[in-house]
Amino acid sequence: QVQLVESGGGLVQPGESLRLSCAASGIIFSTYTMGWYRQAPGKQRELVAIISKGYSTNYADSVKGRFTISGDNAKNTVYLQMNSLKPEDTAVYYCNAKRGVPPEHWGQGTQVTVSS
């Protein structure tokens, strides 16, 4: 069974940092395109960052320069380092895994709240 488990969310003040983790089981993450998405109340789910082949990365313009996606092959885990957090980063963050054939896999999400 494929399972993606996110962790690391929490409540922080603007300007602070968090690191999210996505632990994958049932797949070798480096053979998938792994992504972090987020969804705020009343808004559509949006792509935050993607890592392919374990090293090739892309970012949404809203987080470029502040967030970094990376992976640890030995731990089969993908990370999202989030620096200089803003209130508009508040959302549930989801881990995603996909490849050339179905299915697409999602974690349950972890809440990130940025507030004074």
N, C-alpha and C positions, 0 to 999 in steps of 0.2 A: 504494500500500500504506500502511495506517495503521501508525504506529509510535510508541510512547511509550517514552522513554528516561529513567530515573531516575538521578540522581547526587547526591552530597553526603553520603552516609552515612559513618559511621566510628565510631571508639571515642572516647568522651568520659567525663569524670567527672561524677558527680551535680552538678547546679546549672549546668552549662555549656550551651552552645547549639550548634545546628546548623541549617543551612538546606538543605533538599532541593529539587531542581529536577526538573521533568518536562517535557522537550522533546517537543512533539508535531509529527508530520509526517503528511501525508495528510488532516488535518482542520483546521478552524479552531476552536481550543479554545473560543473565546467563544460558539460556537453549541451547545456541548455542556455537559452537567453533568459537571464534572471533580471527581474525588474522590481523596483519599489514604486508603488502607486499610493495616492492619498485621496481621501474623500472627506470634505468638511460638510457639516449639516446644510442641507438645501442646495448643495452643489454636486456636479458630476465628478465621478472618479477621474483623476488626472495622473498622467505619467510623471514621475519625479526623476528617475534615473534608471538606466539599463546597463548591464554588463553582459557581454557575450564572449564565449570561448575562455572565460575566466579572467579576461584582461581588457577587452575592448569596451569602452564606456561612452555613454551619451547622457546629457542632462537637459532637463527643462530650463528654459531661459530664467525662470523665476528663482532657481536655486543654484545656477551656475556660479562658480566661484566661492560658494558657501558650503555646499554638500559634496561629499566624495563617496562613491560606491566602490567597494572592493570585495575580494573573496579570499578565503583560506581553503585551499584544496584539501589539505589534510583533515580539516574539521568539517568539510562539506557545508560551509557556512558563508553567507553573503552579509556584508555590513553596509550600513549607511551612516557615515559620520556627518553630523549636522552641526555646523558652526554658525555663529551670529544669528541665532534664531529670532524670528519675528512673529508677532501675533498672528499674521496671516498664514504662518506655517501650521497653525493649529488644525489638526485633522486626525482621522484614523489612518494609519499607514499600513499598507498591505504588501506582502511579498508575493511575487508571481513567477512562475516558471513555465516556459513554453518552448516548443521546437517545431520542426516541420510538419509533424503529424499530431492530431489531437490525442489526449485532451490537454487543456490548459489547467494549471494548478494554482490555487490560491490559499494563502494562510488566513487565519481568523482575524488578523489585524492587531495593532497595538496603538493605544491612544497617546498622542503627543499634544500637550496643551502649553502654549506660550502666553503668559499673562503676568502682569504686574500685581 
